[in-house]
Amino acid sequence: MYLAHFGLREFPFSITPDTSYFFASGGSQEALNTLLIAARTGEGFIKITGEVGTGKTLLCRKLITSLGPDFHVAYIPNPYLEPLSLFMELGSELGLEFAPDAHPNQHQLQRALTHRLMDLTRDGKRVVLCLDEAQAMPIETLEALRLLTNLETEKRKLLQVIIFGQPELETKLNHPSIRQLKQRITFDYHLGPLSRSEPDYYLHHRLRVAGWGGGRMFSPLALWLMQRRTHRTPRLLNIVAHKAMLSAYGKGKKTVGAFDVLSALGDTASLRGQPLAGRQGVLLLILLGSCLAAAAWVYRL
């Protein structure tokens, strides 16, 4: 598509989490540091929350690649499971093998997991379970998970759990039946959008990783418009930037302007039709109207 036109090796704004594109914004770097410190402390549960598209899954994968060889990490991306199924998934992640015709009950699975966790601990491994989209976990599964974290030596827990979820996770953790789990959350962090000064660096960082060798690709007005309409949410920035680059490519340009961004916004269902509110929005409309008038005047000449 536009790779050769812009001199890129790969698409810079894919929404697939790729740790090579991890951008150390103030929020994401602080969250990563919190996770690394907490994982090495080895106490209780750790909770990371954030709105859709703020980079929780990418942060989770960055954490996994950042932990050293003394960690054994189990990663479950979709924990919408009943307790027995969750234990089976965890067992598979820890290297347990189950016969195809085996149907262990929860007690048998807990015993097998306990022995495996003790073996890993004797081998000098710290075991960390990362659960993505934890807001989807049933209440009874969260409670069963808490029971697993009761396992410990005289020095530390045999299993540490890190849960990533949308803000609805907070509501679920307030349920009276799992109040003991909430008390065990020793570290937590809320991942927000990029700061006002970061989108420019974020976009340029991703372009550089993808092979871009030029200067700033997005004009100041295009950048401002993207920030305002996406609310500086990384996933939305990726979607709009990709479509805006397609628009620029279609015009044979190697820079992205405000009209390319407007075209991209109009093609994005979640952003289509959002009004430009406030004084800055009015000024932008006046500016765009002036540009159109100037273009029409030049055309008449």
C-alpha positions in Angstrom: 0.0 0.0 0.0 1.8 3.2 1.1 4.9 1.5 2.5 7.1 2.2 -0.5 5.7 5.7 -0.9 6.7 6.7 2.6 9.9 4.5 2.8 8.6 2.3 5.6 9.4 -1.3 6.4 6.1 -2.1 8.0 2.8 -0.4 8.9 3.6 1.9 11.9 0.0 2.2 13.2 -1.2 -1.4 13.5 -3.5 -1.9 16.5 -2.0 -5.3 17.2 0.1 -5.0 20.4 3.8 -5.2 19.4 6.3 -4.6 22.2 8.8 -3.1 19.7 6.5 -0.1 19.4 6.1 0.4 23.1 6.2 4.1 23.8 7.5 5.1 27.2 5.0 7.8 27.9 4.8 9.2 31.4 1.9 7.0 32.3 2.9 3.7 30.7 6.5 3.9 31.9 5.3 4.6 35.5 2.9 1.7 35.3 5.7 -0.6 33.9 8.0 0.4 36.7 5.3 -0.2 39.3 4.7 -3.7 37.8 8.4 -4.6 37.8 8.9 -3.5 41.4 5.7 -5.2 42.6 6.6 -8.5 40.7 10.0 -8.6 42.4 8.4 -7.9 45.8 6.2 -10.9 45.3 3.3 -9.9 47.4 -0.4 -10.4 46.7 -2.4 -9.1 43.7 -1.5 -6.2 41.4 -4.2 -4.4 39.5 -3.9 -2.3 36.3 -7.0 -0.5 35.0 -7.6 1.8 32.0 -10.2 2.7 29.4 -10.4 0.9 26.1 -7.5 1.6 23.9 -5.1 3.0 26.5 -2.5 0.2 26.0 -3.2 -2.3 28.8 -2.5 -5.4 26.6 0.7 -3.8 25.2 1.8 -3.0 28.7 1.1 -6.6 29.8 3.2 -8.0 27.0 6.0 -5.5 27.6 6.1 -6.6 31.3 6.4 -10.2 30.2 9.3 -9.5 28.0 10.9 -7.3 30.7 10.9 -9.9 33.5 14.1 -11.9 33.8 14.8 -15.6 33.4 14.1 -16.1 37.1 10.4 -15.6 36.4 7.9 -18.1 34.9 5.0 -16.1 33.4 1.6 -17.6 32.7 -0.5 -15.4 30.4 -4.3 -15.9 30.0 -5.7 -13.3 27.5 -9.4 -14.2 27.9 -10.3 -15.1 31.5 -14.0 -15.4 30.9 -13.8 -18.9 32.4 -15.4 -20.9 35.2 -13.0 -21.8 38.0 -12.3 -25.3 36.7 -11.5 -24.0 33.2 -9.2 -21.3 34.6 -7.3 -23.9 36.6 -6.9 -26.0 33.5 -5.6 -23.0 31.5 -3.2 -22.1 34.3 -2.0 -25.7 34.5 -1.2 -25.7 30.8 0.7 -22.4 31.1 2.8 -23.9 33.9 3.6 -27.1 31.9 1.1 -29.5 33.4 -0.1 -32.2 30.9 -3.6 -33.6 31.1 -4.8 -36.8 29.4 -7.4 -36.1 26.7 -9.9 -38.3 28.5 -9.1 -36.9 32.0 -11.7 -34.9 33.9 -10.1 -33.8 37.1 -12.2 -32.0 39.6 -11.3 -28.6 41.2 -9.7 -30.2 44.2 -7.5 -32.5 42.1 -6.5 -29.5 39.9 -5.6 -27.4 43.0 -3.4 -30.2 44.3 -1.6 -30.6 40.9 -1.1 -26.8 40.7 0.2 -26.6 44.2 2.8 -29.3 43.5 3.9 -27.7 40.2 4.2 -24.3 41.9 6.4 -25.8 44.6 8.6 -27.4 42.0 9.1 -24.1 40.2 9.8 -22.4 43.5 12.5 -25.0 44.3 14.0 -24.3 40.9 14.4 -20.7 41.8 11.5 -19.4 39.7 9.0 -16.8 40.7 5.6 -17.5 39.1 3.5 -14.7 37.8 0.0 -15.0 36.4 -1.1 -12.2 34.0 -4.8 -12.0 33.3 -6.0 -9.6 30.6 -9.6 -8.3 30.3 -10.1 -9.3 33.9 -13.4 -7.3 34.1 -14.9 -10.3 32.2 -14.0 -12.8 35.0 -17.0 -14.3 36.8 -17.1 -13.5 40.5 -16.7 -17.2 41.5 -13.6 -17.4 39.3 -12.0 -14.4 41.0 -12.7 -16.0 44.4 -11.2 -19.3 43.3 -8.1 -17.4 42.1 -7.8 -15.8 45.5 -7.7 -19.2 47.1 -4.7 -20.2 44.9 -2.8 -17.2 46.2 -3.0 -18.6 49.7 -0.2 -20.9 48.8 3.1 -19.6 50.2 6.4 -20.5 51.7 7.8 -18.9 54.8 9.3 -16.2 52.6 6.9 -15.5 49.8 3.8 -16.4 47.8 4.0 -19.3 45.4 1.9 -17.4 42.8 1.5 -13.7 42.2 -1.4 -12.4 40.1 -1.5 -9.3 37.9 -4.9 -8.4 36.6 -5.5 -6.0 33.7 -9.0 -4.6 33.1 -11.3 -1.8 32.1 -12.7 0.5 34.8 -15.7 -1.9 35.2 -13.3 -4.1 37.1 -13.5 -1.7 40.0 -17.2 -2.3 40.3 -16.7 -6.1 40.3 -14.1 -6.0 43.0 -16.5 -4.1 45.2 -18.8 -7.1 45.3 -19.1 -8.2 49.0 -18.4 -11.8 48.2 -14.8 -11.1 47.1 -13.9 -8.3 49.6 -11.0 -10.5 50.8 -9.5 -10.3 47.3 -9.7 -6.6 47.1 -7.8 -6.4 50.4 -5.0 -8.3 48.9 -4.4 -5.8 46.1 -1.0 -4.4 47.2 -0.2 -2.3 44.1 -2.6 -0.7 41.6 -2.3 1.8 38.8 -4.8 3.5 36.4 -3.5 3.9 32.9 -4.9 7.1 31.3 -4.5 8.7 27.9 -1.4 10.4 26.7 -0.6 13.8 28.0 -1.1 16.9 25.9 2.6 17.0 24.8 3.0 13.3 24.0 0.9 12.5 20.9 3.5 14.2 18.6 6.3 12.2 20.0 4.2 9.0 20.1 3.4 9.2 16.4 6.9 10.1 15.4 8.3 7.2 17.6 6.1 4.6 15.8 7.0 6.0 12.4 10.8 5.8 13.3 10.4 2.2 14.5 8.7 1.4 11.1 11.6 2.9 9.2 10.6 6.5 8.6 13.7 8.6 8.1 12.1 12.1 7.6 11.0 14.8 10.0 7.5 15.3 11.4 5.0 13.8 9.1 1.8 15.3 10.6 1.2 19.1 10.3 0.6 21.0 13.5 -3.1 21.5 12.5 -3.5 17.8 11.7 -1.9 16.8 15.0 -4.1 19.2 16.9 -7.2 17.9 15.3 -6.2 14.3 16.0 -5.5 15.0 19.6 -8.9 16.7 20.1 -11.0 14.1 18.4 -9.2 11.0 19.8 -8.8 12.4 23.3 -5.2 11.2 23.0 -6.2 7.6 23.2 -3.3 5.5 21.7 -5.5 3.0 19.8 -7.7 5.8 18.2 -4.5 7.7 17.3 -3.3 4.6 15.5 -6.5 4.2 13.6 -6.8 7.8 12.5 -3.1 8.2 11.7 -3.2 5.1 9.4 -6.2 6.3 7.5 -4.9 9.8 7.3 -1.6 8.5 5.8 -3.7 6.5 3.2 -5.4 9.8 2.3 -2.1 11.6 1.9 -0.7 8.6 -0.2 -3.7 8.8 -2.5 -2.9 12.5 -3.2 0.8 11.7 -3.7 1.9 13.6 -0.6 4.5 12.6 1.9 3.1 14.7 4.7 -0.3 14.5 6.4 -2.5 17.6 6.6 -5.7 18.6 8.4 -7.9 17.5 5.4 -6.4 14.1 5.5 -7.2 13.8 9.2 -10.8 15.0 8.6 -11.2 12.3 5.9 -9.9 9.7 8.4 -12.2 10.9 11.1 -15.2 10.7 8.8 -14.2 7.1 8.0 -13.9 6.0 11.6 -17.3 4.9 13.0 -16.5 5.6 16.7 -15.4 9.2 15.9 -17.7 10.1 13.1 -20.0 13.0 13.7 -18.4 14.2 17.0 -18.8 18.0 17.1 -15.8 20.4 17.3 -16.8 22.2 20.5 -15.4 25.3 22.1 -13.6 28.4 20.8 -10.8 26.3 19.3 -13.3 24.3 17.3 -14.8 27.5 15.9 -11.3 28.8 15.0 -10.5 25.6 13.2 -13.7 25.7 11.2 -12.9 29.4 10.2 -9.4 28.4 9.3 -10.5 25.5 7.1 -13.1 27.7 5.5 -10.4 30.2 4.7 -8.2 27.5 3.2 -11.1 26.3 1.0 -11.8 29.8 -0.2 -8.1 30.4 -1.0 -8.0 27.2 -2.9 -11.1 28.1 -4.9 -9.6 31.5 -5.7 -6.3 30.0 -6.9 -8.3 27.6 -9.1 -10.2 30.4 -10.8 -6.8 32.1 -11.6 
